[in-house]
Amino acid sequence: MGVGRRMKKQGPPPPLDESRISSFKKRKALDTGDSTQVKKRRPSGNAARAAPSRDSSNGIANSGLKQGTKGNLLNGRAKQADKASQQATSFKDARRQASPTESSDDDAADLLGDDEGSEDGSLDASNDEDIDLETGGLQDDFLESGSSVYDSDQGNGRAMFSEDEGDSDAEERLTAANIEGLSRRLDATQQDEAAEAQLELEEAALQTNIDGDRPRILQDADDDEEGATAASRLAPDLQLLRTRITDTVRVLDDFSKLSEDDRSRADYTAQLLKDICAYYGYSPFLAAKLLDLFPPREAFAFFEANESPRPLTIRTNTLKTHRRELAQSLINRGVTLEPVGKWSKVGLQIFESQVPLGATPEYLAGHYMLQAASSFLPVMALAPQPDERILDMAAAPGGKTTYISALMKNTGCVFANDANKARAKALIGNIHRLGAKNTIVCSHDAREFPKVIGGFDRVLLDAPCSGTGVIAKDPSVKTNKTERDFMLLPHLQKQLLLAAIDSVDHASKTGGYIVYSTCSVTVEENEQVVQYALRKRPNVKLVETGLAFGVEGFVNYMGKTFDRDMKMTRRYYPHKYNVDGFFVSKLRKTGPSPADAGAMVGASGVGNGSGGENLMDAEMGGDEDGEGEEVFGGWDEDEDEAYIERGRRRKMKKKGIDPKAKVNGKANGTS
């Protein structure tokens, strides 16, 4: 058995063999570079090697290479080989001086490469295969194979992209100094690109502030008015109106930069009000009142939210079932639902139903009540306790009353009152269906309750209102509410709230609370009514509602200042919480009401059924300012008698009765 190759002495190779191979390969590459595709590859050896692609001349080149290496001493080119050897040796010395690490690698490569050729002074078949791999013979197949071992340096040859760059430039890039310089140059380029990108973003952000980009809202509106007479019978362009509304809101948000010259904020606000009335169908009075409640952008969101209905919700009747069981039963019937939120333990929101929710066996059995989510809030703020006496002053159709009974677990006593007997029928039906056994239904004018019965632990007053919070349910509110309604309704609400306060027992061990709520968002029906009650009844004060969410009530509004505790009240808007607009306040009675409180209310026409017109006039005469009033309110009897008589006459005229004839008849009869 012969001595293996690895056991042979690893001596330095003669320089002649490598020089002839290198020079031969360079010469072949130059000869075939014009007709074939050249692919450069950066090896780990002394210098970059270029080889032609595999074609018909490849075999000739390989055979010539073999012959040249085998007969290196007999080919008659000794001088040329010596010259090439000297060039290679000098190049190695220069590389060693430039990079010691590279020189060590080159020496190792020379030792390994020359040792293989030192066995017989020529390259064997395996060396031929290595040469073929270094050439472009497998270039196309290798690239198409998608192999992960593809050398990324193959595409970095300078001759691959530019024929003007010489080999000297390619060699200079291999030095550490040039690589560091290229890295710094690349970092500088990236920084410049980042700076340019940031500058573009800043220019885009400032684009809306350019004078040429300012929306011409008022000028376009003036042009439309000029042609309005010709097109008065045509429907308004809704797309144009909406675009103008959005532009106006954008200008009002950044008025100093986007407004037109010689145009005031009032001009833009007036145009926005006009466009809202035309686009959404509001009366100018109501649109202006609602627009004053919010900033322009939020007002636009409020008007937009009123155009879409609120989600359908149901309340679980815990007297008969649990929410989990009810949800499973409805899901089995093809209802898609989910809990209303973490703030409610009984509410379910309905997304889709295959059956009518008002005709399911669960509904008929009283397992749930169709009820808006906002209607849960007053009862949650009231927080009734078992074995209490509670009054619901405006109970129909019974959603809040039955919720109170469920929270009390059918203990204590609930008085459900509603002045409208027709609505009381629906109240009675829901009470029976939901199984509320602790409820007494009555039909009285709620303002008479201090005389009818009192001493309640808690009173819930969900007062009748204008309905500006439920416009999505009743779009007629947009046009049928006038300034007169917002004078009569607050007056009625003030009377009801005073009656509710007088009906509560301040000495109750567990209660003494009054909850006042409306489905309106106007200040006249909410904060002003509560402020009036605080002024007329100093024995009550505002307390926290206990609700987990909601917007704080107004403390200052349109030049009016309310009690600082008014921030304890809560407001709910459809565009913020996706519920009906609502107002909830909670008061606690700390002392007894005056003995003549009921008499004063009766003298003012609260209990005798007189019209509200005269009382409204008395109210506007000085009650708001509170000048010359007693501690617990009251009116001038002589002055009020004239207003009461005027109200009676107006009421008789509405019925078609002549007041003078009626008075004369009575006088003749008595004589």
Secondary structure, DSSP 8 states (H G I E B T S, - for coil): ----GGGS------HHHHHHHHHHHHHHHHHHTTTS-EEEE--SSSS-EEEEBSSHHHHHHHHHHHHHHHTTTTSS-HHHHHHHHHHHHHHHHHHHHH-HHHHHHHHHHHHHHHHHHTTTSS--HHHHHHHHHHTBTTHHHHHHHT-TT--GGGGG-HHHH-SSS-HHHHHHTTSHHHHHHHHHHHHHHHHHHHHHHHHHHHHHHTGGGSGGGS--HHHHHHHHHHTTTTTTTS---HHHHHHHHHHHHHHHHTHHHHS-TT--HHHHHHHHHHHHHHHH---HHHHHHHHTTS-HHHHHHHHHHTTS---EEEEE-TTT--HHHHHHHHHHTT-EEEES-TT-SSEEEEEE-SS-TTSSHHHHTTSEEE--GGGHHHHHHH---TT-EEEESS-TTSHHHHHHHHHHTT-SEEEEE-S-HHHHHHHHHHHHHHT--SEEEE---GGGHHHH---BSEEEEE-----TT-TTT-TTHHHH--TTHHHHHHHHHHHHHHHHHHTB-TT-SS--EEEEEES---STTTHHHHHHHHHH-TTEEEE----S--EE--SEETTEE--GGGGGSEEE-HHHHSS--EEEEEEEE-S---TTHHHHHHHTTTTTT--HHHHHHHHHHHTTTTTT--TT----HHHHHHHHHHHHHHHHHHTT--HHHHHHHHHHHH-
